[in-house]
Amino acid sequence: MKRYTTQINNKQLVLVSEDQKEIGRIVEMNKFFSSGHYIIFNSRSFDIKNVGFLKNDAELFNSRGIIYFTDLGKERIIKSGADVRIYNFKLGKANQLFEKGKLLIEIITEEKKKLKYPTYHVEVDESVDDLLALFFLHYSTQDFSSIGGDGD
């Protein structure tokens, strides 16, 4: 398993490896009339759009189209394109992503009372694309994600 943690840098959530190398970052953009997020990974930008009923689902896309999208009702993330894959997630004290019953990603929140932002500890299976890890980190840590969780 690959082990990552998060750091806050200029209000950006940065995912770093154990040897402190940046894997990618989740950026919040605030414009006068709107706000949103995007991911920077391998020097490329990927946009995130909230969609669906109550905007509880998300799509990750770039100029070529949608890469991953969520289905909160069925608690899954779907990889689109030629190599379609379906991942199931479970949100709770530990946010987990599975494929065919195999745990691929686990995110544990470490909240320190003195810090404004929590630290996330992320364990990722060696076979998982780090872009998926960043997207799941973003999605599972958003305020609306608790709707699908079981509250434990």
Buried (B, 14 or more C-beta within 10 A) or exposed (E): EBEBBBBEEEEBBBBBEEEEEEBBBBBEEEEEEEEEBBBBBEEEEBBBBBEBEEEBBBBBBEEEEBBBBBBBEEBBBBBBEEEEBEBBBBBEEBBBBBBEEEBBBBBBBEEEEEEEEEBBBBBBBEEBBBBBBBBBBBBBBBEBBEEBBEEE
